[in-house]
Amino acid sequence: MIFREGKSYVAYSPALDLSTSAKTYEKAQSRFAEATHIFFEELAKMGTTEKVLAGLGWQKVKSNWRPPVIVSNYVQPMTFSYA
């Protein structure tokens, strides 16, 4: 998912608990693709791919990993006051 946060765009994947940001939507997409590539490259290098993915709720089916199923992308609007 990509959302605005102030003047920046934040790209975030709950399935990987991974995020990045940029000043443009396109750059956030590009940076997220790069971050994902590096993430999996490092997991493979450290030999922790299975442990990390299982810890994030992924399931291994035969030789393929499947991410947790997204049930909803509901956004709860909130307001609050603080002193």
C-alpha positions in Angstrom: 0.0 0.0 0.0 1.1 3.6 -0.6 -0.3 6.5 1.4 0.4 10.1 1.9 2.1 11.3 5.1 2.5 15.0 5.1 4.4 15.8 1.8 5.8 12.3 1.5 4.5 9.1 0.1 5.0 6.0 2.2 5.0 2.5 0.6 4.3 -0.2 3.2 3.7 -4.0 3.1 2.1 -5.5 6.2 3.0 -8.9 4.9 6.7 -8.0 5.1 6.5 -5.3 7.8 8.6 -3.3 5.4 8.3 0.4 4.4 10.0 3.2 2.6 9.1 6.8 1.6 9.8 9.4 -1.0 8.6 12.7 -2.2 6.7 11.2 -5.2 4.4 8.3 -5.6 6.6 6.8 -8.4 9.8 7.1 -6.4 8.1 5.5 -3.4 7.2 2.5 -5.7 10.7 2.3 -7.0 12.3 2.5 -3.5 9.9 -0.1 -2.2 10.8 -2.5 -5.0 14.5 -2.0 -4.2 13.9 -2.4 -0.5 12.0 -5.7 -1.1 14.8 -7.0 -3.3 17.4 -6.1 -0.7 15.3 -7.6 2.1 15.0 -11.0 0.4 18.6 -10.9 -0.7 19.7 -10.4 2.9 17.4 -13.1 4.2 18.9 -15.6 1.7 22.4 -14.5 2.6 21.8 -15.0 6.3 19.9 -18.2 5.8 16.9 -16.9 7.7 14.2 -16.7 5.0 12.0 -19.5 6.4 12.3 -18.3 10.0 11.5 -14.6 9.1 8.6 -15.4 6.8 7.0 -17.8 9.3 7.4 -15.1 12.0 5.5 -12.7 9.7 2.6 -15.2 9.3 3.5 -16.6 5.9 2.8 -20.2 5.2 4.8 -22.6 3.2 2.7 -24.7 0.8 4.8 -27.3 -1.0 7.8 -25.3 -2.1 6.0 -21.9 -2.2 5.6 -19.3 0.5 2.2 -17.6 0.7 1.7 -14.3 2.6 -1.1 -13.8 5.1 -4.5 -13.2 3.5 -5.6 -9.6 3.7 -9.2 -9.5 5.0 -9.7 -5.8 4.8 -8.1 -2.5 4.0 -10.6 -0.6 6.1 -9.3 2.8 7.3 -10.8 4.0 10.5 -10.9 7.8 10.6 -9.9 9.2 14.0 -9.7 12.6 15.7 -8.4 13.3 19.2 -7.5 16.2 21.3 -4.4 16.5 23.5 -3.2 19.2 25.8 
